[in-house]
Amino acid sequence: MSDSPSDPEDSVREAVERSRSGAPAVGEVLRDRFSADEVFQRVVAAADEEVTSGSRELFFSAVAAGFAITITFLLYVSMSAASDNAVVGTLLYPLGFIYIIIGGYQLYTENTLPPVALTLERLASLPTLFRHWGIVLAGNFLGGAMGAISLVYGGIFEPESQVKAIEIASKGFATDWWSLFFKAVFAGLIVAGVVWVGFAAGDTVSRLLVVYLAFLAIPNGNLFHVVVSFTEVIYLVLTPAADYSLLAGLTGFVLPVLLGNTLGGVVLVTVVNYFQTSERRLEDARFEGADRRLTIPEWTFGRFAGRGYVPVLDSVEATLVGEDRYRVMVPITNPRTDTELVELAANVASQQENATVHVVHVVQAPERVSLVSGGNIERIEAESSKRMRDIYALGEQCDVDITVTSLATHHAFGEVFDMARRTRPDLVMMEWGGDQLWNAARAEKPLDELTNQLPCDFAVFKDRGLDASEFLVSTAGGPDSELSAEIAAALRDAIGASIRLLHVVDSPADREAGEAFLDRWAVDNGLPDAERIVDDSGDVEAAIEREAADATLLAIGATERGLLSRLATNSLHLDVVNHVDCSVLLAERPSSRSLRSRLFGKGRRETESATVDD
C-alpha cells in the first residue's frame, strides 16, 4: 500500500471508518472532558489569582463563607428535629457549601487544593501558603462565630431544635481525639475532591450535583468539617443549657479536625492529582532558558505569591525566550503617549548586534473583573492591540525588530518584574511617574522582593521630554554607572548624542586623583571622546544640578540600595532628581549580595560607589 496521503485505498478506508454523521474514525473519541493535565493547569491558574488577591478581599470573602456555614448547621438541626429519619435530616446539609463554592467564597478546606498546587509547582512560597491559609481560616472562624451568636441569641431555634442542636454539636466532644482526626482526614479528601472535580466539570449543573452529593457524605459518614465544628463549639459554649469549655472545644474538637482536614486535602493533591500529571505538565511548562519557578530559598523563606501561571509561556514569550538576541523590554501603559520611550529603547537596541525590542502594554484591570473567565482578558488585549500602529512604525524607523505583547492584569507593577523573570531580557526600560503602574505598586507584592532581586538591568526614566541629545552622566564608579555609560554610548552612536561625564571629589586636593579616575573610567566604558568634568566642591547634588542646567538627559547610577522600591514609595532621597529641568535616567544593575552582607553590612554597591546618601 502506498504511503502517499492521496492514495485511493486510504481514502476508501477513511470513508468506511467514518459514519455519515461525521463521527471520528474507529478507535477515536470526541473529547467531552478535560484531561488531568488540563484540570491541574486550571486549578493552578485560578490559585494564582486567588493568592495574589488583596488580604482584605480574601478575609471578608472568608467571613462570608464562615457565616454561610451557619446555614448548614441551621438546616441540619432543623431537618433532624423535624424527622426521625437520620438521612432525611441531612438532605439540606450541603446548602451552605453550595452557596460558598458556587458563589466563589473562600472556605479553608476548599483552599487546601489550589494554593497547595501552586506551592508544589514552586510558583508560590511556603510562607505565602501559610499566610493564605491563616487569613482564610481566621475569616471562616469569625464568620462561623457570628453565625453561632445569631443562632444562640436570635431566637431562631424552636425548643426541640435547640435540644437537637446541642445533641448534634456535642458529638465531637464525645469522640476521642484520634477518631476525630481520621474522620476529618476523609472529610478533607472529599472537599479537595470536590474542588478538583469542580474544575473538571464543564457546566454549573454538574458542579452543583457534585457539591451536593459530596457534602451529603459528611453527615451521613459521621465525618467532621473544621468550620462547621468551630461553629458548633461556639454554639455550645454560648448556650446556657449546655456546659462546655471553649478551651476544651478548641483543643479536643476543633484542632484534630483542622489537622485532619488539612492532611486529607493535601494528600489528595500530592498523591492523587499532582503526581499523576507531573511528567507531561512539567515538560509543557519549561522552555529553554525560562525559569518559571522560585528558587529553594525563595520557596522556603520568601513571600512571593505566584507568577501569573499560564501555565506555559504564551506563544510570544516562548519565541522571545528561544531567541539568542539582545533584547530590551519596554513596559508601557499608554501606546499614544509612551512612544518616546519606545523610540529611545529602539535606538539603544539598534546599536547591539541582532537586537529586538519587546514592548509590553500593561493594562491595569479592575479587581472586580475576572481574568480567568468570560473572555475578559481576550477582549482587553484585543482592544489594546488596535492601538499599536505607531509602535510598530518605530521599529521600521530605527531598523530594529519590535514585538508587542498586550497584558491585562490586576497587578500591573508586579507583572513587569514577573515577565522580566520569565523572559529574561537584557535590559528593561520604563518610565517613572504618577501613572497607574507606579500608583499600583504600593498595593501589590512586597516591593523589596520585587525590586531587590532584579532579573536584569533596569533603566528608569523620569520623563521631561526624553531628549537625549545632551547627555550628562554622573559617575562615582560601580556597576550602575557602567549601565548608564552603555546606554549613553548606544545613544551617541544611534542619534549622535553629545556626552559629558561628571565626577565629584571632596576637595581641590583630590582633583588630580579624580581626573585620573574619570579618564580611566571613560576609556573602560567606551566613552574616550566624552567631555570630562571634575567638580571639587564635595557637594554632589549641587554639582549635578549646576552641570545639568545645559543637559537634556541626566544619568545617575543607583547609589541607594533598593532604588526601584524607593521610587515606588516616594522615599528616594535624591532631591536633585526633582530640582533639575531635564529628563533623568536612574540605572540599576542586579546585585549579588551575600547573605552576610544582607544581614550585617553593606553590599558591593555601597562599598564600590560614592553615594548620595539618605
Secondary structure as UniProt FT lines:
FT   TURN            5..6
FT   HELIX           8..17
FT   TURN            20..21
FT   TURN            26..27
FT   HELIX           36..51
FT   HELIX           55..82
FT   HELIX           86..89
FT   TURN            90..94
FT   HELIX           95..103
FT   HELIX           109..112
FT   HELIX           113..120
FT   TURN            121..122
FT   HELIX           126..153
FT   TURN            154..155
FT   HELIX           159..169
FT   HELIX           171..174
FT   HELIX           177..200
FT   HELIX           204..220
FT   TURN            221..222
FT   HELIX           226..238
FT   TURN            240..241
FT   HELIX           246..249
FT   HELIX           250..254
FT   HELIX           255..267
FT   HELIX           268..274
FT   TURN            275..277
FT   HELIX           278..285
FT   TURN            288..289
FT   HELIX           296..301
FT   HELIX           315..322
FT   STRAND          326..332
FT   TURN            335..337
FT   HELIX           339..350
FT   TURN            353..354
FT   STRAND          355..364
FT   TURN            367..368
FT   TURN            374..375
FT   HELIX           376..385
FT   TURN            386..387
FT   HELIX           389..398
FT   STRAND          401..409
FT   HELIX           412..423
FT   STRAND          427..432
FT   HELIX           436..439
FT   HELIX           441..443
FT   HELIX           447..451
FT   STRAND          457..462
FT   STRAND          470..474
FT   HELIX           479..495
FT   STRAND          498..504
FT   HELIX           508..510
FT   HELIX           511..524
FT   TURN            525..526
FT   TURN            528..529
FT   STRAND          531..535
FT   HELIX           540..547
FT   HELIX           548..550
FT   STRAND          553..557
FT   TURN            561..562
FT   HELIX           563..568
FT   TURN            569..570
FT   HELIX           576..579
FT   STRAND          583..588
FT   HELIX           595..600
FT   HELIX           604..608
//
